[in-house]
Amino acid sequence: MNGTDNNDAADAADEEDHGGKRRKRQQQQQQQQQQQHQKQQQRSEAEVQRRREVKWLDMLDHWDEYMMKNYKKVVVITNTFLFFFLSLRN
């Protein structure tokens, strides 16, 4: 019976060891996935920012045309910002 108990204890220890390795591997994989997701978010945020910059540069290069087409939009945005900044003074 002692031999069987020792074998059972060894098997249980092996299972615990494998379970611990499996959990550690899963945690590492999860961390890697989180890091990859963060990198992708940073890349996509940078791409959005770059597209916005290009849009503004294009608008500034063609400001007269833009104002002719989008005058009302520009006036509304300008008035909104003006109101906001004036409200900060009070």
Summary of the structure (lengths in Angstrom):
residues: 90
radius of gyration: 31.1
end to end distance: 88.0
largest distance: 95.0
contacts: 170
relative contact order: 0.04
helix: 97%
strand: 0%
